[in-house]
Amino acid sequence: MKFVQDQRTLTVPRLVLVSGMPATGKSTLAEMVAEALGWPLFTKDRFKELLFDVGHYDVATFGRAQSRVIGAQSVELLKSIATTLLGSGVNVILESNFLPELAAQGMRPILHNVDVRQIYCTVAPELFLARYEARIAADQRHPVHVDRLALPELVERIGTDLHGPVPVDAPLLTVDTTEAYSPSIEEIVAFCRS
């Protein structure tokens, strides 16, 4: 039996990209937006942590190069899941500290017939560094992130083309996370729905 779907009844699914440097509040913001919208959220960090755990890596010898490899694998998982869900008409939120140009190239195949919105979280460089150093000092993050080893690379990204929103042809909302979220959560959610 052949099933024919009436194209007039289909709606274009929405993809929300939540991007920004580490320690800019994007993970917390993405969770709040996902809860408000009731849309599935997938994060690079969650996949990185899962891949590390199932890979049974040795924390004592785990380094930045291995973390980068697992990070790349995590981004591929994000894209694969998004492709499947968006292809089924499901709205999706993806959160990561995307490298702008690389992410734009990697995302191109999944952006067809998809309505995209991007939220870019930002703070002043000195606040980003203070937050990141506090994160290192707290030593509460999963070992896959090797935050102390990643810091020099992150400092080098500031002010370069490796720092900024993903260059995709889509509405962009820049959110200042210096103290609270500006614009407000309500305005951010409305932007995602618009």
Backbone torsions as a table, in degrees:
resi	resn	phi	psi	omega
1	MET	NA	136.8	-179.1
2	LYS	-105.4	131.5	178.8
3	PHE	-101.4	132.5	178.3
4	VAL	-116.3	125.9	-179.5
5	GLN	-98.1	132.3	178.6
6	ASP	-74.0	110.7	-176.7
7	GLN	-61.9	-23.1	-178.6
8	ARG	-69.9	-18.8	-178.0
9	THR	-93.0	-8.1	-177.9
10	LEU	-78.3	144.7	172.5
11	THR	-112.4	153.0	179.6
12	VAL	-80.2	125.3	-179.1
13	PRO	-71.1	155.3	-177.9
14	ARG	-104.5	130.9	172.7
15	LEU	-112.9	122.7	176.3
16	VAL	-109.1	121.6	175.1
17	LEU	-98.7	125.3	174.8
18	VAL	-110.1	113.2	-173.1
19	SER	-125.8	172.7	179.1
20	GLY	143.4	167.0	178.1
21	MET	-68.5	159.2	173.7
22	PRO	-58.2	151.7	177.4
23	ALA	67.5	23.2	175.3
24	THR	-103.6	5.6	176.2
25	GLY	88.8	10.5	-174.2
26	LYS	-70.2	-34.7	-179.4
27	SER	-65.5	-46.3	178.7
28	THR	-63.9	-42.4	178.7
29	LEU	-62.4	-45.0	-179.5
30	ALA	-60.0	-40.3	178.2
31	GLU	-64.0	-41.6	179.3
32	MET	-65.4	-41.6	179.3
33	VAL	-66.2	-43.8	179.4
34	ALA	-61.1	-41.3	179.3
35	GLU	-65.5	-41.9	-179.6
36	ALA	-66.0	-37.7	-177.0
37	LEU	-88.3	-23.5	-175.3
38	GLY	74.1	25.9	179.9
39	TRP	-103.1	149.7	178.5
40	PRO	-68.4	139.9	179.5
41	LEU	-117.7	132.8	176.1
42	PHE	-126.6	131.9	-176.7
43	THR	-121.9	146.3	178.3
44	LYS	-62.3	-42.0	-177.4
45	ASP	-62.4	-38.7	179.5
46	ARG	-62.6	-41.8	178.0
47	PHE	-67.8	-40.3	178.4
48	LYS	-58.1	-45.5	-178.3
49	GLU	-65.2	-40.9	177.7
50	LEU	-63.9	-44.5	-179.2
51	LEU	-64.1	-38.6	176.6
52	PHE	-62.9	-47.5	-176.3
53	ASP	-63.5	-44.4	-178.5
54	VAL	-76.5	-19.0	178.1
55	GLY	-83.1	-8.7	177.7
56	HIS	52.6	48.6	178.7
57	TYR	-72.2	155.6	177.2
58	ASP	-88.9	115.0	-177.7
59	VAL	-58.6	-36.4	-176.0
60	ALA	-65.8	-29.7	-176.7
61	THR	-110.6	-2.3	-177.0
62	PHE	-70.0	130.6	-175.8
63	GLY	-125.9	-175.9	-176.7
64	ARG	-64.6	-38.6	-179.6
65	ALA	-62.5	-42.8	178.1
66	GLN	-65.6	-38.8	178.7
67	SER	-61.9	-39.7	177.7
68	ARG	-62.8	-42.2	180.0
69	VAL	-62.4	-46.5	179.6
70	ILE	-65.4	-34.5	175.9
71	GLY	-61.9	-43.8	178.3
72	ALA	-63.8	-40.7	176.8
73	GLN	-62.1	-39.3	-179.5
74	SER	-64.8	-40.1	177.7
75	VAL	-64.5	-39.0	176.8
76	GLU	-63.1	-38.2	175.8
77	LEU	-64.3	-42.0	176.3
78	LEU	-55.7	-49.0	-178.0
79	LYS	-64.4	-40.6	-178.8
80	SER	-64.5	-46.5	179.8
81	ILE	-65.6	-43.5	179.0
82	ALA	-60.5	-42.7	179.5
83	THR	-59.0	-45.8	-178.7
84	THR	-64.2	-49.2	-176.2
85	LEU	-69.6	-44.9	178.6
86	LEU	-62.0	-37.9	177.4
87	GLY	-63.7	-21.2	177.0
88	SER	-96.2	6.1	177.9
89	GLY	84.6	15.4	-178.2
90	VAL	-94.7	131.3	174.6
91	ASN	-69.6	143.4	-174.5
92	VAL	-138.9	145.4	172.5
93	ILE	-116.4	129.5	175.9
94	LEU	-118.3	134.2	179.6
95	GLU	-126.5	131.9	179.0
96	SER	-168.4	161.4	169.9
97	ASN	-88.3	65.1	-176.6
98	PHE	-54.5	136.3	167.3
99	LEU	-77.7	117.6	-166.7
100	PRO	-48.5	-62.7	-175.1
101	GLU	-66.0	-41.4	179.5
102	LEU	-62.7	-42.9	179.5
103	ALA	-65.7	-40.1	180.0
104	ALA	-60.8	-44.1	178.3
105	GLN	-63.8	-44.5	-177.9
106	GLY	-68.4	-29.3	-177.2
107	MET	-83.7	-19.4	-175.0
108	ARG	-49.2	-45.0	-177.8
109	PRO	-62.6	-24.9	-177.5
110	ILE	-97.6	0.3	-175.3
111	LEU	-90.0	-5.1	178.8
112	HIS	-72.6	135.4	179.1
113	ASN	58.1	33.5	179.1
114	VAL	-131.6	139.4	176.8
115	ASP	-96.4	117.5	-171.3
116	VAL	-108.1	142.5	168.3
117	ARG	-130.4	145.3	176.5
118	GLN	-126.2	133.7	173.7
119	ILE	-111.0	124.1	-179.6
120	TYR	-114.9	116.5	-179.7
121	CYS	-90.1	136.0	-177.6
122	THR	-147.9	153.5	171.0
123	VAL	-144.4	168.8	175.9
124	ALA	-62.3	145.2	-177.8
125	PRO	-52.6	-40.1	-178.4
126	GLU	-66.8	-32.6	177.4
127	LEU	-74.0	-40.4	175.2
128	PHE	-55.7	-47.2	-178.9
129	LEU	-65.1	-40.6	178.8
130	ALA	-63.4	-42.9	178.8
131	ARG	-64.6	-42.1	-177.5
132	TYR	-67.5	-41.0	177.8
133	GLU	-65.6	-35.7	175.7
134	ALA	-65.7	-37.4	176.6
135	ARG	-61.9	-43.4	178.4
136	ILE	-62.5	-45.6	-178.1
137	ALA	-63.5	-36.1	-179.6
138	ALA	-68.5	-29.3	176.9
139	ASP	50.3	47.1	-178.7
140	GLN	-113.5	-3.0	-178.0
141	ARG	-84.4	160.4	178.4
142	HIS	-59.1	142.2	-177.4
143	PRO	-63.8	-17.8	179.9
144	VAL	-61.7	-24.6	-174.3
145	HIS	-80.8	-17.7	-178.7
146	VAL	33.6	56.8	-172.6
147	ASP	-55.5	-40.9	-178.5
148	ARG	-62.1	-41.4	-179.2
149	LEU	-73.5	-25.5	-178.3
150	ALA	-81.5	-19.7	-173.4
151	LEU	-56.0	-47.1	-179.4
152	PRO	-58.6	-38.6	178.4
153	GLU	-65.1	-40.8	-179.6
154	LEU	-65.5	-39.2	177.2
155	VAL	-61.4	-41.7	179.7
156	GLU	-65.3	-28.0	-178.8
157	ARG	-71.9	-25.7	-174.9
158	ILE	-60.8	128.2	177.1
159	GLY	79.6	5.8	178.4
160	THR	-109.5	-178.9	177.4
161	ASP	-75.7	1.0	173.5
162	LEU	-92.5	6.9	-177.2
163	HIS	-132.1	114.9	179.5
164	GLY	148.8	176.7	179.3
165	PRO	-67.8	161.0	176.6
166	VAL	-71.0	126.5	-177.8
167	PRO	-78.0	80.4	176.6
168	VAL	-118.0	154.1	-179.4
169	ASP	-80.7	84.4	-176.1
170	ALA	-159.3	154.9	175.2
171	PRO	-57.6	138.4	-177.3
172	LEU	-123.0	132.7	174.2
173	LEU	-119.2	116.5	177.2
174	THR	-90.1	128.3	-176.3
175	VAL	-116.3	121.1	175.8
176	ASP	-85.0	122.9	-176.8
177	THR	-110.5	26.8	-176.2
178	THR	-56.7	-50.0	179.0
179	GLU	-119.6	-61.3	173.4
180	ALA	-120.0	-158.1	176.7
181	TYR	-97.7	127.2	178.5
182	SER	-132.3	109.7	8.7
183	PRO	-68.2	174.9	-175.1
184	SER	-71.2	163.8	176.9
185	ILE	-56.0	-41.9	-179.7
186	GLU	-60.5	-41.6	179.2
187	GLU	-69.6	-35.8	178.5
188	ILE	-65.8	-44.6	178.4
189	VAL	-61.9	-42.2	178.0
190	ALA	-61.8	-40.3	176.9
191	PHE	-59.7	-42.3	-179.8
192	CYS	-65.5	-32.5	-179.5
193	ARG	-82.0	-23.2	-171.1
194	SER	-67.7	NA	NA
